[in-house]
Each structure stands twice: as C-alpha cells, then as structure tokens.
C-alpha cells in the first residue's frame, strides 16, 4: 500500500502537469524560423524585429559563436519571409556589431519598408537605411543610436554626430 506522502507527491506532480499544460495552451504558438549551419539572432529588446504585417523578421547571421567578435568579423543582415517557407533574404552586412545589440538592426518606426542598421565604412561609423521593397540603400553619417524619437513621431532617427544622409545607391556596400 502506498504511503500518504507518496500519494500526495503524485497528486502535486499531476496538478503541476495540468497547470503547465493550461499555461502552454494559453501562450501563442512558437516555431523555429531559421536553420543552421549558420547562427541567427536578433539583438536588443527595444528594436522593431517584425515588419508592420508580421510577415518579415529581421535577423543577423554569422558563422561562429562562443567568442567575442573581432574587428574584422562581419555580420550578414537579412530578414526571414515567414510566408515563403521561412526564406532567408539577404539585405547587407555590418562590421559594427556585438552580441548584445547586434548592429542595432530594426524596422524604421512608421515605415512599412525601411530598415536601419549600423556599419563601418573605412574608419567611420555610418548608418545604413534600406528600403527593402525597392532594394535601395542609403547611408547616414554617424551611427544610429536609438529609436525612441522615431517612435514618438519624428521622421528621422537619432544619430551620434553628423546626421547628413547620402541618397540611395542601390546597394548596401
């Protein structure tokens, strides 16, 4: 005959299983949208990872993990099309990035087609601004710092230093 302690333990496990199942049923579905062998991630909590339709998801892509990026390491910048078998769409690259914040890649607030990310050009930090529908890319002098002002209705991002922008060139290089 089972002891009262063992029966109480089984009852607690069963109750915990039911609670866990109920919680899982109440959460939105989750699925993997990128595959190896390359490593994908999106850096930083206050950046807009999804386009306004939630179809396209921005991401960084590198061939290594578990070490600090070196000055010559570049990250590939792209987006995943969740309506086309999670197809990876390359957008550009950056040599101004880190694991925590990435290259500050994000959808420009209040834009359905523009993304921004930081990069280096020679010894200068710049911000790339790409219209993903037109595949045209411009460059702003100085790195992009934060999107708070853009989210509050301003049309331009906040840059560190000079913020003069060069017109679109058709490439992110």
N, C-alpha and C positions, 0 to 999 in steps of 0.2 A: 504494500500500500504506500502510495506517495505521501511524502510529508507535506504539512501545511505550507512550509517555506518553499518547497519546490513548486507546489501548485500556484502559490502567489507569484513566484518568479515567472512561470509560464503565462499567467494572466497579464503581468506587466509587459512581457515581450509581445503578446498578442495585441494589447492596447497600443503599444508603440508602433507596431506594424500597421495597424489600422490608421493611426494618426499620420504616419509617414505617407501612406497611400492616399489619404484625403488631401494632404498638402501637395503631393505630386499632381493630383488631378486638378488642383486649383491653379497651378502655375502654367504659364504659356509654354507651348512646345519649344524644344531646343533641338537643334541639329547641327552637325559639323558641316561647314561650307567650304573649307579648304582642305587640301590633302598634301602630304609630303611628296617628295623628299625635302622640299624647301620648307622653311618655317615662316608662318604668317602670324601677325598680331596687329592690334590697333593700340596706339599709345595715348593715353591720358583721358581722364574722366570727364573733362569739361569740353570735349571736342565732339562735333557732329559726325558720327560714323556712318549714318544712314542718310540717303538722299530723301527728299520730301515724300517720295512714293514708297519708301522702304524696299525698293527693288535692288538698288545698288549699295554695296557695303564696301567702304574704303579699308585698305589694309596695307601694311608694309610686308616686304618679303626679303628674306636673307637666306644664305646657305649655311649659316652656322648659329650656334647657341653657346651658352655657358662660358662666355668670356666678354670682356669689355671691348666695345668697338674701337678699332684703331683709326687713325686719321685717314687712312686710305680705303677704309671699308665704306661701301655704298649700300644703300637700301633701295630696293626697287619699290616704287609707289604704284599701286593699282587699285582696282575695285573688282568685286565679285558680283556677277549678274545672277541673282537668285532666281530669276525667271527663265534662265537659259542654262540649266544643269550646273549652276554654280561656276560658270565660266570665269576664269581669271582674265581681266582686261588690263594690260599694262598701260600706265599713264606717264611714267617718267622715272626719275631716280633722284636720290639725295645723298650728299656726303656731309650733311649737317644733321645728325640724329643721335639718339641714345635710346637705351632700352625703355626707360620710364616714359618719356614723352614722344618717342618716335621722332618724326621731323615736324611735329605739330600739324600733320595732315588732317584736313577736315573739309566738309562741305561749307561753303561760304553761306552764312545765315541769310535767309530771304532770297536765295538764288536756287533755282531748280537744276542748274547745270555747272556751276563753278566750284572748283576745289582749290584750296591753297595748301602749300607746304613750304618749309624752309629748305634751303640748299646752300651750297658754297659755289662761288664762281671765282676761280683764282683764289685770292686771299680775302675776298669779300663775302659776307653773308647776304643772301638775297632771298626773296620770297617768290615762288612760282605761283602763278594764277592761271589755271587751265579751265577752259570751257570744254567739258567732256563730250558735249554733243557736237561741237564744231571741231574738236581735236586741235584747238589753237591754244597756245601757251604764251603768256606774257611774263614779265619779270619786274618785281618791285625792288628798289634799292633798300637794303636793310632787311633784317629778319622779321617775320611776323611774330608778334608777341602774344596777343590774346584776342578772343572773340567777343568779350563782354560788350564792347561798344557796338559791334556789328549786330549783336542780338538785340540791342536797345534801339535799333532803327537807323544807325549810321550806315552809309553806303560803302565806306572804306574800312578795311581792317586797321588795327593799331600796329604801327611799325616802330622799331627801335632805330633811331637815326633818320636819315632822309627817306621820304616815302614816295619819291617820284617813280612812276611806273612806266615801263617801256611797253609799247603796243605788242599785241600778239604776234608771234613769229611762226607759229605752226609746228613748233617742236618744243620739247621740254629740256633740251640740251643747251 
